[in-house]
Each structure stands twice: as C-alpha cells, then as structure tokens.
Amino acid sequence: MVPIFGVSIIVLSLIVWNQYDQGQIWQGQISDLKSQISSLQSQNSDLQSAVSSQTSMLNRQISILNLSNSTIEANHLSISQAAGASSGITTFNARYAGYLEINGTSTTTNGFITVGVDPSTCSICGGPSNYQFRSGTSLYVLVLPASIGVSFGNSETSGTVTATITVVYVF
C-alpha cells in the first residue's frame, strides 16, 4: 500500500506536469495565432493598397466622363501673318473624346480657325473644319480621340493680320 502522503505527491506531480504540458500547448497555439495575425495584417495591408489604387483609377475615369480634365494646348499664342495666310497654332494627340475651347483676339473680322484631324488616327472624323474667328470669339469644337491640328488663317486681300489665341482641350 502506498502511503497517502506518497499518493498526494504523485497526484500533485501529475497535476503540475499536466499544467506544464498544457502551458507548452498554449504557447504553441499562441505562437501559431501570432503568426496568423501577422499574415492577416499583411493581407489586409495588401488589400487596402489594392482598394486605394482601384479607387484612384475609378476617380480618374469619373473625371474623364464628367469632362473635368483639361490641358492648355496653346496659351495666348501671338500670331502675325500676311493677308491670305494661315499659321499652325498647335498639334496634339487627343486621348479621349471631348472638346476644344478656342478664344482670343484678332485684328481682322475675316479670320478663321481650322481644326483638322490626321485621318490615319481617326477614319470617321472627316476633313478639316473652318470656324469664323474675330476678337472676342469663343469657339467650342467637339473632338474624338485622334491627332488634332489647329491653325489660324485669314481671308484679307492686303496688309498684316495679328491674333492672340488660346486653345484648351477639355476631356
């Protein structure tokens, strides 16, 4: 027969050993959970970056749909030309459908703006179009994605014509 004192020590030893084993198991589980938390935090960071990138792209697309972007293609360009002449103002690539806002001043009432499209960049755009232009004129010309050329000319028969013109591409 085992004395009660000896049984108590054995039982106590088993309890302590069991708690030690349980502690080891918990430490392993805690370590695994910490690793999972770290992995999930990394995935969360990656997802937040992806959401931010997609939101930024979406906002750019919305601003294009709202025609809220613009570039100045010619800013107060001064032109001096002989009677009956024509001068290029700007050539640029319109990446999106939009419009041109053309305004400025001219010393002639016989001035015109020509907006042309390189036919190799837009087969449905048609040929160049002329628009009457004089001081205080504001023109709004629709454009499709293409290589766009804008020029100023006049139909005077003598003298010199001057103009100052601004071209803004809105898309």
Order of alpha helices (4+ residues) and beta strands (2+ residues): alpha-beta-beta-beta-beta-beta-beta-beta-beta
